[in-house]
Amino acid sequence: MATTIYQQPDAQGYYGKFGGAYIPEMLHPNVEELRKQYRSIITSKDFKDEYQALLRDYVGRPTPLYFASRLSDQYNTNIYLKREDLCHTGSHKLNNALGQILLAQRLGKKRIIAETGAGQHGVATATVCALKGIECIVYMGEKDIQRQAPNVARMKMLGATVIPAVSGSKTLKDATNEAIRDWINNPIDTHYIIGSVVGPHPYPDMVASFQSVISEEIRKQLKDKTGSELPTHVLACVGGGSNAAGAFYHFTEEQSVKLVAVEAAGHGVDSGMSAATTRLGKPGVLHGSKSLVMQTEDGQVVEPHSISAGLDYPGIGPLHANLFDSGRGTFLSATDEEAVRAAFNLTQLEGIIPALESSHALAGLNQVAFKKDDVVVLCLSGRGDKDMATYMQAMGV
Ligand SMILES: *Cc1c(COP(=O)(O)O)cnc(C)c1O
């Protein structure tokens, strides 16, 4: 256990007390097939060659590590932005969707299903399915379909079938339930592409592995720019936790690097309208793994709230639950209002319009006391085009 205490789970998929595979009997064959095969496939030369070529030529990697000089002046320190916003389709999500489609192909799958909330993961999945000519079905809550019309249109243009989830609150967790039902009914030919470091083992490890390219690049780029591979701080926002897992991955065992995760506090941690899972959650099982979950006394999952749809999730990946529980990671939270203010601040200082999710990480800068020669890397997980309606509202236009 010496070198991978935080980075990788044990053989049963546990990060400390969290993780595992809590699934209905009928899903066992699907999840077992994945568990047995994913490591050998994703570490094979054939897989790595194709994945790396597509990361470079299709996704646009390596993404730049940009020294934000005016933002650095404001905080009187040195801030580098990892520009995941410059990935094809506008966020880090494609790193994972691409890895999983190449895996699905090698498993002989002919049909892809996915769940999506805001539609960002649905778009990434529909994109890689178009790239590979594979059928794509995306489950999406009926309410989200109405709220996220441009992303629904993108998915359809990419050739995906978007199926509304009409049960419960008609949002992400209901779409997830529908996707799981589909997978149970189609165990042989279908692969389920989960969009974050959540779900039953091996998904959290698989998705973290695909996103780990983020910190692999940061180490090299930082060495070129500063002479050292190690920053003093890495900041990222956390919904399920995939961009944070990717940004932290190659630093988790480096004790000198502070790992700072920022959750969505919505209207405020104690307002009853937030998604600050580590502040409010208790151990529980959600979507196939044991983690921290926002729930009532009798274990009902609480409906979360965040202005950013990508952080609007009542759980957190088991890797992060362990970073929190062990004290290795620092978990902060930012409100809707603080995130919007941070988005305008970055835009006006650096000419970069960030996604609302990433703006939570930016708001987190206000809560850390930096020294003048600290080296801070912030994962700018996505671009703000999709959030213009919210930004326009904030400007009163
Ligand atoms: C989906 C999304 C997130 C949140 O997901 P994680 O798995 O926590 O990374 C963050 N930023 C952007 C831009 C997203 O699209």
The ligand as an ORCA input file, in Angstrom:
! r2SCAN-3c Opt
* xyz 0 1
  C     -19.682     17.927    -15.389
  C     -18.775     19.040    -15.077
  C     -18.177     19.188    -13.800
  C     -18.504     18.296    -12.633
  O     -18.170     16.967    -12.784
  P     -16.915     16.327    -12.036
  O     -17.090     14.882    -12.292
  O     -17.015     16.686    -10.594
  O     -15.698     16.889    -12.661
  C     -17.281     20.223    -13.596
  N     -17.001     21.098    -14.585
  C     -17.556     21.004    -15.819
  C     -17.199     22.013    -16.839
  C     -18.454     19.977    -16.096
  O     -19.016     19.899    -17.319
*
